[in-house]
Amino acid sequence: MAPLWFNAALCFELLATGGFIVFIIRQEKWIFRCSYWILVTGFLFHTIFLGYRYYLLGVAPILDLKSALSFFAWSIICVYLIIQGRFKLMVLGSFVAPFAAFLMIISSAMPWTQEPVKPLFKSLWLTIHVGTVFIGDALLAIAFLAAIMYLIQEYQIKQKRLGAIYSRLPSLATLDSINYYSIIYGFPFLTVGMITGSVYAQYALGSYWQWDPKEAWSLISWLFYAALLHQRIAVGWQGRRAAIMAIVCFSVLVFTFVGVSLLMGGYHSFSSMGVR
């Protein structure tokens, strides 16, 4: 049953991605509306899939890389749907949907694992920790995509190429605003995620902090975003500098999310999770 819901979600999210790509080329509102509701349908199937996996496992389905990438894709789409309601920025979907679909494609290429879940993972604190961290990461992914769009638009303006691409992207002020709001809301979620993770570590391992590689790199990622937020609020950073720093910060976050878990071991590594 779980693969069926997963495949349905993947199918609709890929269709939505194709639609959003056509939209950014054709700029016709009916294409956006169709793509948007196809993405919503994929999101609903994705939600059913995650709910079913949660029911089977008794814990948020993030204990292997396949599940974690799927959950991250779901979180990004969830955040996008909320932001779209706030900013009404149709072109954003043309960047968000391909990114989420890319994560789902990688996830779909990985095998399903059927190992029983360790009892210590069946904790409400772990669910809260995972939920807040992934929503925070999703918001910061939106900031990253807005930064990419900002640099593309700025380059078009500087080169005086005020043609097709320029007219399809929002103003620099709008993109900078999305970047700012995504970070200012994503950072608190990231912070709460780290705090709840420490509480869970105390419950499961008897210590709030063990300097596991994932913990250390999570702190490094947090410090990067704390510095960026400080520069934006206290110093007044905006525009190009803020966009570049948002890209750098997200690169560190991605390494923390995937690279550390795969390369550095520790109790956060995917190979150490999910087996009795």
Protein Blocks (a to p, Z undefined) as FASTA:
>chain_A
ZZmmmmmmmmmmmmmmmmmmmmmmnopaklmmmmmmmmmmmmmmmmmmmmmmmmmnopac
fkbmklmmmmmmmmmmmmmmmmmmmnopaklmmmmmmmmmmmmmmmmmpccdfbdcdfkl
mcfklmmmmmmmmmmmmmmmmmmmmmmmmmmmmmmmmnopacfklmmpccfklmmmmmmm
mmmmmmmmmmmmmmmmmmmmmmmnopabgoiaklmmmmmmmmmmmmmmmmmmmnopahjl
lmmmmmmmmmmmmmmmmmmmmmngpjkbmklgoiZZ
